[in-house]
Amino acid sequence: MMKSCFLAALTAAAFCCSPLMAAEGTPFQIDQSQQRLSNEAMASLQEQLKVIESVGLPPQVLAAMKRTVVVVDPDLRDGQLGAFAVRRGVGAVRVRPMVFEADRPVLLHEFLHAYHVNVLGRDRPEIRQAYTQVMASNVFPPLFRSAHFLENEKEFFAVTAVIYLFGDIRQPPFRCAALARLDAAYLAFLGAQFGPGVCGMGRAQVPGSADAGDPGAGALSE
């Protein structure tokens, strides 16, 4: 009896102190094998994860995101708060051990990168076509040409999807109103993936919903 109690206590202690643990209140996995977070940093990280759960993602999209591990990485480049990276064939969202600013959806941005690679595929035609159209046009002011969201297709998707899901952010193109400048087919694509969003871009259908046969008209961050 004493032996079984001792083993149970030992197992519980090992779990709570494991470098790989579930964030409180969510099934996201956090790998602290490189550095353990302070209480303040862990609370901040959990708030970032709660943002992802609060933006109304369809269950299958949220489940897909939760299969990607968050790795605490003190060796991220200076100025880099987070990054989705594939190393040795395994993708993970890597984050700096820090307290994040409360109104910056850093992890939502990085998990959208993970979703892009793991679910949509890197060479997704809807994203490529929308990005190509924007780069070949003047729908955004010239000063946006050097903005993060126009660096490449993956940043274009992540930043515009963050605005679509979260609302206004602190980097170009800043506001929901900017999404109205994008191609209607791309907005419909965002709606088909993520539901109506928060920007009032119109009703798009979620795959698997009762009326998903009608694609509808279409539902930033680091």
QUIRATA-V734534 format. One record per helix or strand. SS is the DSSP state (alpha for helix, beta for strand). FROM is the first residue (numbers start at 0). TO is the last residue. If there is no record, write none. Layout:
ss: [SS,SS]
from: [FROM,FROM]
to: [TO,TO]
This chain:
ss: [alpha,beta,beta,alpha,alpha,beta,beta,beta,alpha,alpha,alpha,alpha,alpha,alpha,alpha,beta,beta]
from: [1,19,28,38,58,68,81,89,105,124,141,147,152,175,183,203,215]
to: [15,21,30,53,64,71,86,94,119,134,145,149,165,178,193,203,215]
